[in-house]
Amino acid sequence: MSDLSFPVDQEVDARGLSCPLPILKAKKALNGMASGQLLRVLATDVHSTADFQAFAKQTGHGLVEQRVEGDVHIHILRRR
């Protein structure tokens, strides 16, 4: 994997989990974070890109970045 050093406040490893578990783990983590903090989610579910786009739109959390490195989908969310 290349650079995971994007400065984040918390990380959720949801690799190997299928929908809706990556979203649920992210939601739980975000609930414990302060407004403006960043969360990195690592997922292998190929549908997670669209899932996190919809999640951000529905919840008002910011979707800062999405990228794929190998088979890992990386999502960076900003707590609303």
C-alpha positions as CSV (number, residue, x, y, z in Angstrom):
1,M,0.0,0.0,0.0
2,S,1.4,3.4,-0.7
3,D,0.8,6.4,1.5
4,L,-1.7,6.1,4.3
5,S,-0.2,9.1,6.1
6,F,-3.1,11.5,5.3
7,P,-3.5,13.1,8.8
8,V,-6.6,11.6,10.4
9,D,-7.9,11.4,14.0
10,Q,-9.2,7.9,13.9
11,E,-9.1,4.8,11.6
12,V,-11.6,2.0,11.1
13,D,-10.4,-1.2,9.5
14,A,-13.4,-2.7,7.8
15,R,-11.4,-4.9,5.4
16,G,-13.2,-8.2,4.8
17,L,-16.6,-6.9,5.8
18,S,-19.6,-6.5,3.5
19,C,-22.2,-3.9,3.5
20,P,-23.6,-2.6,5.8
21,L,-20.8,-3.3,8.3
22,P,-18.3,-0.8,7.0
23,I,-20.9,1.9,7.2
24,L,-22.0,0.8,10.7
25,K,-18.5,0.8,12.0
26,A,-17.8,4.2,10.5
27,K,-21.1,5.6,12.0
28,K,-20.1,4.3,15.4
29,A,-16.6,5.8,15.2
30,L,-18.0,9.2,14.0
31,N,-20.5,9.3,16.9
32,G,-17.5,9.4,19.3
33,M,-15.6,12.1,17.4
34,A,-15.6,15.8,17.6
35,S,-16.9,18.1,14.8
36,G,-14.3,18.6,12.2
37,Q,-12.2,15.5,13.0
38,L,-11.2,13.1,10.2
39,L,-11.9,9.4,10.0
40,R,-10.2,7.0,7.6
41,V,-12.1,3.8,6.7
42,L,-10.3,0.9,5.0
43,A,-12.7,-1.4,3.2
44,T,-12.5,-4.2,0.6
45,D,-16.2,-4.2,-0.3
46,V,-16.2,-3.1,-3.9
47,H,-19.5,-1.3,-3.3
48,S,-18.2,0.8,-0.4
49,T,-17.4,3.8,-2.7
50,A,-21.0,4.3,-3.6
51,D,-22.1,3.4,0.0
52,F,-19.9,6.0,1.6
53,Q,-21.0,8.6,-1.0
54,A,-24.7,8.0,-0.1
55,F,-23.8,7.9,3.6
56,A,-22.1,11.3,3.5
57,K,-25.0,12.8,1.6
58,Q,-27.6,11.4,4.0
59,T,-25.8,12.3,7.2
60,G,-24.1,15.6,6.3
61,H,-20.6,14.3,7.1
62,G,-18.0,15.5,4.6
63,L,-16.4,13.0,2.2
64,V,-12.9,14.4,1.9
65,E,-11.3,11.7,-0.2
66,Q,-11.9,8.3,-1.8
67,R,-9.3,6.2,-3.5
68,V,-8.4,2.6,-4.2
69,E,-5.0,1.1,-3.4
70,G,-4.8,-2.5,-4.6
71,D,-8.0,-4.1,-3.3
72,V,-8.4,-1.6,-0.4
73,H,-10.9,1.2,-0.8
74,I,-9.9,4.2,1.4
75,H,-12.5,6.7,2.5
76,I,-11.7,9.9,4.5
77,L,-14.7,11.4,6.2
78,R,-14.9,14.7,8.2
79,R,-17.3,14.6,11.2
80,R,-20.1,17.2,10.8
